[in-house]
Amino acid sequence: MPLDLVTLIVQEYDPAIAFFVDALGFVLAEDVPATTNDGRPKRWVVVRPPDGGTGLLLARADPGRQAAAIGDQAAGRVGFFLRVPDFDAARARMAAAGVEFVTAPRTEPYGRVAVFLDIAGNRWDLLGDWPGGAIGERASAAGPGGDAGAAAAADR
């Protein structure tokens, strides 16, 4: 049962679409007119990583509480994680596109990592391969229903 979408509150649709598509390399999967629960016009905007993983529903904030959450959806913590097959190339491409990195790259038990900010100011981890292998090998090393963390620890 895959997790299909996660909502990301944004100031405006078009700059957010441009950031995720142009700077991060996501695909614009959907952009259609819709209405709010109380009948106001809105757009249903979904961007996804190019591999078709979990998408982001870009939701334009209403004034008040929603607007206050822009850029702070995880209360200042890293709340989103983008794993890439070539960390150095992805980081260089993103930096060239104007993405702001707030930490230098480092190696952690779960892979290479650097923190960056999205267009709204939310913190993301850019993640490279985990030390035990390539993307996807960690979960498969644990086996069906297994503990990937235990499998990774066993490899050390």
C-alpha positions as CSV (number, residue, x, y, z in Angstrom):
1,M,0.0,0.0,0.0
2,P,2.0,3.0,-1.2
3,L,1.9,6.5,0.2
4,D,0.7,8.4,-2.8
5,L,0.7,12.1,-1.8
6,V,1.9,14.5,0.9
7,T,0.6,18.0,1.1
8,L,3.1,20.9,0.9
9,I,1.7,24.3,1.7
10,V,3.0,27.0,-0.6
11,Q,2.4,30.7,-1.2
12,E,1.6,30.4,-4.9
13,Y,1.3,27.5,-7.3
14,D,3.5,28.6,-10.3
15,P,6.7,29.5,-8.4
16,A,6.4,26.3,-6.5
17,I,5.9,24.3,-9.7
18,A,8.9,26.0,-11.2
19,F,11.1,25.2,-8.1
20,F,10.2,21.5,-8.0
21,V,10.3,20.9,-11.7
22,D,13.2,23.1,-12.8
23,A,15.5,23.1,-9.7
24,L,14.8,19.6,-8.3
25,G,13.9,17.8,-11.5
26,F,10.4,16.6,-10.4
27,V,7.7,16.0,-13.0
28,L,4.5,18.0,-13.1
29,A,2.0,15.1,-12.9
30,E,-1.2,17.1,-12.5
31,D,-2.4,20.7,-12.7
32,V,-6.1,20.9,-13.0
33,P,-8.8,23.3,-11.8
34,A,-10.7,22.3,-8.7
35,T,-12.8,23.8,-5.9
36,T,-12.3,24.0,-2.1
37,N,-14.8,22.4,0.3
38,D,-16.6,25.7,0.5
39,G,-16.8,26.2,-3.3
40,R,-13.8,28.6,-3.9
41,P,-11.6,27.9,-7.0
42,K,-8.3,26.3,-6.5
43,R,-5.9,24.1,-8.5
44,W,-5.0,20.4,-7.9
45,V,-1.3,20.5,-8.5
46,V,0.9,17.4,-8.0
47,V,4.6,17.1,-8.6
48,R,6.5,13.8,-8.4
49,P,10.1,12.7,-8.5
50,P,11.0,11.3,-12.0
51,D,10.9,7.7,-10.7
52,G,7.2,8.2,-9.9
53,G,7.5,7.9,-6.1
54,T,5.4,9.7,-3.5
55,G,4.1,13.0,-4.9
56,L,3.7,16.4,-3.4
57,L,0.3,18.0,-3.5
58,L,1.1,21.7,-3.7
59,A,-1.6,23.5,-1.8
60,R,-1.8,27.3,-1.9
61,A,-2.3,28.6,1.6
62,D,-5.3,30.4,2.8
63,P,-4.7,33.4,5.1
64,G,-4.2,32.8,8.8
65,R,-3.1,29.4,10.1
66,Q,-2.2,27.9,6.7
67,A,-0.2,31.0,5.7
68,A,1.7,30.8,9.0
69,A,2.7,27.2,8.3
70,I,4.4,28.1,5.0
71,G,8.1,27.0,5.4
72,D,7.5,25.6,8.8
73,Q,5.6,22.4,8.2
74,A,8.0,20.3,10.3
75,A,8.5,23.0,13.0
76,G,12.0,23.8,11.9
77,R,13.2,20.2,11.6
78,V,14.0,18.4,8.3
79,G,10.7,17.1,7.2
80,F,11.3,15.8,3.7
81,F,13.9,13.5,2.3
82,L,15.0,13.3,-1.4
83,R,17.2,10.3,-2.1
84,V,19.2,10.4,-5.3
85,P,21.5,7.9,-7.1
86,D,24.4,10.4,-7.7
87,F,24.6,12.7,-4.7
88,D,27.4,14.9,-6.0
89,A,25.8,15.4,-9.4
90,A,22.4,16.1,-7.9
91,R,23.8,18.6,-5.4
92,A,25.8,20.4,-8.1
93,R,22.8,20.6,-10.4
94,M,20.5,21.9,-7.6
95,A,23.1,24.5,-6.4
96,A,23.5,25.7,-10.0
97,A,19.7,26.1,-10.2
98,G,19.7,28.3,-7.1
99,V,18.8,25.8,-4.4
100,E,20.0,27.0,-1.0
101,F,22.0,24.4,0.9
102,V,22.3,25.2,4.7
103,T,24.8,22.4,5.6
104,A,27.9,21.0,3.9
105,P,27.7,17.4,2.7
106,R,28.5,14.8,5.3
107,T,28.4,11.0,5.6
108,E,25.9,9.5,8.1
109,P,25.0,5.8,8.7
110,Y,22.1,6.3,6.3
111,G,24.1,7.8,3.5
112,R,25.6,11.1,2.3
113,V,23.5,14.0,3.3
114,A,23.2,17.8,2.9
115,V,20.3,19.9,4.1
116,F,18.6,22.3,1.7
117,L,15.6,24.6,1.7
118,D,12.6,24.4,-0.6
119,I,11.0,27.5,-2.1
120,A,8.9,28.0,1.1
121,G,11.8,27.5,3.5
122,N,11.1,23.9,4.6
123,R,14.2,21.9,5.4
124,W,15.0,18.8,3.2
125,D,17.7,16.2,3.3
126,L,19.4,15.4,0.0
127,L,20.4,11.8,0.5
128,G,22.9,9.7,-1.4
129,D,23.5,6.0,-1.3
130,W,23.7,4.5,2.1
131,P,27.1,3.1,3.0
132,G,26.0,-0.6,2.5
133,G,25.0,-0.2,-1.1
134,A,22.9,1.5,-3.7
135,I,19.4,2.8,-3.4
136,G,16.9,0.0,-2.9
137,E,19.4,-2.5,-1.6
138,R,18.8,-1.5,2.0
139,A,15.2,-2.6,2.0
140,S,15.8,-5.7,-0.1
141,A,18.7,-6.7,2.3
142,A,16.2,-6.9,5.1
143,G,13.9,-9.2,3.1
144,P,10.1,-9.0,3.1
145,G,8.8,-7.5,6.3
146,G,12.4,-7.4,7.7
147,D,14.2,-4.8,9.6
148,A,16.4,-2.8,7.2
149,G,18.2,-1.1,10.1
150,A,19.2,-4.5,11.6
151,A,20.3,-5.6,8.1
152,A,22.4,-2.5,7.7
153,A,23.9,-3.0,11.2
154,A,24.8,-6.5,10.4
155,D,26.8,-5.3,7.3
156,R,29.1,-3.1,9.5
